[in-house]
């Protein structure tokens, strides 16, 4: 991916991280703002894809991250960022 592609993806992530539920806004928007560019290209794509889920699906994922294995790593990263303000990739690759 080139810088333009990454910039477009980042804008998509920022836009899609604006949710209808305040709980989700408080999780995903700060993560998208602070951490998106630090993610690998693959995780960036998966993050934007994950944000296409509806609010209730995302809320369920925050409570049971293992529900959809493709999103588990990212959900853990988002939750960890919310607690500590740092991103820690528990698994280097998907």
Protein Blocks (a to p, Z undefined) as FASTA:
>chain_A
ZZklmmmmmmmmmmmmpcfbfklmmmmmmmmmmmmmmpcfklmmmmmmmmmpcfklmmmm
mmmmmlpmmlmmmmmmmmmmmmnopacdfbfbZZ
